[in-house]
Amino acid sequence: MEKEYMLEAVKEALFGIENKHGGPFGCVIVKDGTIVGRGHNRVILNNDPTCHGEIEAIRDACKNLNTFDLSGCSLYTTAEPCPMCLGACLWANIKEVFYGCNRKDTEDIGFRDNVFYKMLDKNEDSMPLIEDHKKECKDLFDKYIKIEHSLY
């Protein structure tokens, strides 16, 4: 059954590359044996660097299930999720991720995910992260806590 889901992710990616939407990245999200979300890379189509296949599929699944919590869902994607997509999977509470090609395969076809992994390792070549205007931001956080809100 898992092979069937991965083949659906491949179909998503193929549609995207044939229509010049973006890279060869397709994804489906499955809950209880049913595909609840689909997505493929739409970076070029939307002129938006965040429109990765996993992000698109998460958005689709959340819309279809009317929730921001995808607990109990599995994600199938044609390539190992980049750090942004992995973060989105964690935020969405995806229970497991299956991927086809690894990060080396992605690098071999010209994608630069490796720069993000280096940054996460706090390499001296990475982009600096600098704390700034903490008081103003902390005041914002304090206000958020005081008003009625839903924590996600």
Disulfide bonds with the S-S distance in Angstrom:
none
